[in-house]
């Protein structure tokens, strides 16, 4: 539940910054585990957004919560999208 609400807030924020949302929860046809939470355009720049929702009591930031394995999966998803 926190994850979906976090994505809703993220999309709302991105739209408020005048980004155009291209996709939400895009999944690669190569491997269904490769997902991009939000894909947006900022003028002519394509932006990939990984949403990390955290509770107020969390001991680490969303940025710190992304493991090396998750970074690798995200990178592969980005490449799949750009193909």
N, C-alpha and C positions, 0 to 999 in steps of 0.2 A: 504494500500500500504506500509506504513512504517513497519507494522508487517511482511509481506512477505520478504521485503528487510532485515529486522533485522534477520529473520531466515536464509536467504541466507548467510549473513555475519557470523552468529554464526556457521553454518555448515562449512563454509570455514575456520574459525579460529580453530575449533575443529579438522578438518582434518589436518591442518598445525601443530598441536600438536601431530600428529601420532595416534589419536584416530580412531577407525573403526566405521563408522556410521552403526547402525543396522536398525533403523527405523526413519522416519521423519513423524510427525503428526499422530502418532499411536493413535487409538481410541478404547476404551474398548467396547467389545461386550455386557457387562453388562449394560452400560449406556453411550450413545454417547457423553454426556457432559464431560466425563472423557477422556481428551486428554493429551498426552505427546508430546511436540514439537520435541524433539530429544532424541533418545536412542542410546548410543554409548558404545564401549568397550575401556578401557584403560588397556592394557595388559589383566589381568584376572578380572578387576573390571568393573562391569556394572554401567554406569553413566546415570542418568536421567537429562535432561536439559530443563528448562523452560526459554524461550526467552522472554525478556521484552524490547521492543524497546521504546526509549524515544527521544523526540526532544531535541535539545540543550537548548531550553527555559523551559524545564520541571523543576518543583520545587522539585520533589522527584526522587530518584534513582529507577531503576528497582526493586531492592531488597525491597525497602520501599513500592513499589506499590502493593505488593502481600498481599491481605487481608487474614484474618483468614479463611474466607469461601473458598477462592482460595486454600489456603494451605491444607484445608481439602479435597477438590476435588482432588488435586494433589496426596495426600497421598493415597486416594482410588484408583486412576488410577495406581499408582505404585504397589499397592497390586494386582489389577486386572492383571497387566502385569506379575507379578511374579507367578501367579497361574498356 
